[in-house]
């Protein structure tokens, strides 16, 4: 993604199950913030050293967004609404629907255990099946 000042941005997504047993002692907002902070500590400096901006996009499996992720998406919605010549509300609704669909796909894959690459394989008789790789 290109920004105004022609910097390249690295976007790293993480979907967190804030209700997991390992997070039982924490508030869901703090869990998301800790996750984003961990990503920043790990990747921000190496990205900056190579001339990239780094933004972690952290959300919970039920669609709650971390504060910085929400701010980033608001900026994207604003810029897209200008480009598409649409209202902020229309573009925001569209983006939220897309994010919700992405969350459903991610949650479904986590529940089914297919976090790797999925490839379609033909089986005898022309039927196809999805096979998880990795």
Backbone torsions as a table, in degrees:
resi	resn	phi	psi	omega
1	UNK	NA	136.1	179.3
2	UNK	-98.8	141.3	175.2
3	UNK	-108.7	174.4	-177.1
4	UNK	-52.4	-44.7	-174.9
5	UNK	-85.2	19.7	176.4
6	UNK	60.1	30.1	171.8
7	UNK	-89.9	147.4	173.6
8	UNK	-88.3	143.1	-179.0
9	UNK	-115.1	137.2	173.9
10	UNK	-102.0	123.3	178.4
11	UNK	-110.2	125.1	-179.0
12	UNK	-120.2	123.6	-177.2
13	UNK	-99.8	147.8	173.5
14	UNK	-145.9	128.5	175.4
15	UNK	-109.6	121.7	-172.6
16	UNK	-113.0	135.4	172.3
17	UNK	-87.1	95.8	-175.2
18	UNK	-71.0	-9.6	179.3
19	UNK	-100.5	8.2	178.6
20	UNK	-65.8	154.8	-178.1
21	UNK	-58.3	-33.6	-178.5
22	UNK	-69.0	-17.1	178.6
23	UNK	-108.7	15.2	-173.3
24	UNK	-58.9	-31.0	-176.8
25	UNK	-84.2	-9.6	-172.8
26	UNK	-110.2	155.0	173.0
27	UNK	-71.8	142.8	-175.1
28	UNK	-60.5	-35.2	178.9
29	UNK	-66.5	-39.0	178.5
30	UNK	-68.0	-35.3	177.8
31	UNK	-62.3	-45.0	179.2
32	UNK	-65.6	-41.7	179.4
33	UNK	-63.9	-43.3	177.8
34	UNK	-61.8	-39.1	179.6
35	UNK	-64.8	-43.3	178.5
36	UNK	-65.9	-41.2	179.3
37	UNK	-62.8	-41.0	177.6
38	UNK	-61.2	-41.8	177.5
39	UNK	-63.5	-44.0	-179.7
40	UNK	-62.5	-43.6	179.7
41	UNK	-61.9	-35.2	-176.5
42	UNK	-79.5	-39.5	-168.7
43	UNK	-115.8	-19.3	-173.1
44	UNK	-61.6	-48.9	-177.2
45	UNK	-65.1	-48.6	177.7
46	UNK	-59.3	-36.6	178.1
47	UNK	-67.5	-44.7	179.8
48	UNK	-61.6	-39.7	179.1
49	UNK	-61.6	-28.8	179.7
50	UNK	-96.0	5.1	176.6
51	UNK	88.1	17.2	179.7
52	UNK	-107.2	150.4	168.9
53	UNK	-91.3	142.5	-179.1
54	UNK	-117.3	130.4	177.1
55	UNK	-134.4	115.8	174.2
56	UNK	-81.9	133.7	177.0
57	UNK	-107.9	98.5	-173.5
58	UNK	-111.1	133.1	177.3
59	UNK	-146.7	165.4	177.2
60	UNK	-91.2	165.4	-179.1
61	UNK	-63.5	-23.1	179.2
62	UNK	-93.9	9.4	171.1
63	UNK	98.7	-0.9	177.4
64	UNK	-70.9	136.4	-176.8
65	UNK	-103.4	144.3	172.6
66	UNK	-69.3	152.8	-172.0
67	UNK	-56.4	-47.4	-179.8
68	UNK	-66.3	-34.2	176.9
69	UNK	-64.6	-42.6	178.9
70	UNK	-62.9	-42.0	178.5
71	UNK	-64.1	-41.6	178.4
72	UNK	-61.3	-46.1	-178.8
73	UNK	-65.8	-34.8	176.2
74	UNK	-62.7	-40.8	178.0
75	UNK	-64.5	-43.6	178.9
76	UNK	-62.7	-44.6	179.4
77	UNK	-60.0	-43.0	179.2
78	UNK	-60.1	-48.8	-178.4
79	UNK	-65.5	-40.2	179.4
80	UNK	-67.8	-37.9	178.9
81	UNK	-63.6	-35.3	175.7
82	UNK	-67.9	-42.1	-177.9
83	UNK	-68.9	-41.4	-177.8
84	UNK	-84.3	-5.6	-177.2
85	UNK	57.7	40.7	177.8
86	UNK	-115.3	172.0	178.3
87	UNK	-78.8	156.5	178.3
88	UNK	-58.3	-42.6	-178.4
89	UNK	-62.7	-41.2	179.3
90	UNK	-64.4	-46.9	-178.7
91	UNK	-67.7	-37.8	178.7
92	UNK	-62.3	-44.4	178.7
93	UNK	-62.5	-41.3	178.6
94	UNK	-62.5	-47.6	-178.5
95	UNK	-64.8	-39.8	178.8
96	UNK	-64.1	-39.2	177.9
97	UNK	-64.2	-41.5	178.3
98	UNK	-64.6	-41.9	178.5
99	UNK	-64.0	-41.0	-180.0
100	UNK	-63.1	-42.1	177.9
101	UNK	-63.6	-40.6	178.5
102	UNK	-64.4	-38.8	177.5
103	UNK	-64.6	-41.5	178.8
104	UNK	-62.6	-42.2	177.9
105	UNK	-62.8	-45.2	-178.6
106	UNK	-64.3	-44.4	179.9
107	UNK	-64.0	-40.4	179.3
108	UNK	-63.2	-43.1	179.3
109	UNK	-66.1	-37.7	178.3
110	UNK	-65.6	-42.2	-179.6
111	UNK	-65.8	-36.8	-179.8
112	UNK	-83.7	-11.9	178.5
113	UNK	83.1	15.7	-179.8
114	UNK	-103.6	81.4	179.5
115	UNK	-95.3	-13.4	-179.6
116	UNK	-87.4	-168.7	179.1
117	UNK	-68.6	138.6	178.7
118	UNK	-107.3	131.0	-178.4
119	UNK	-129.4	138.5	177.3
120	UNK	-83.6	133.3	-179.1
121	UNK	-125.0	130.6	177.4
122	UNK	-77.8	139.2	179.4
123	UNK	-117.9	162.4	-179.6
124	UNK	-47.5	134.2	179.1
125	UNK	90.9	3.9	176.3
126	UNK	87.4	-1.3	178.3
127	UNK	-72.1	154.0	179.2
128	UNK	-121.0	148.3	177.8
129	UNK	-135.9	148.6	176.5
130	UNK	-88.5	130.9	-179.8
131	UNK	-121.0	128.6	178.8
132	UNK	-84.3	130.6	177.1
133	UNK	-105.5	143.7	175.1
134	UNK	86.7	NA	NA
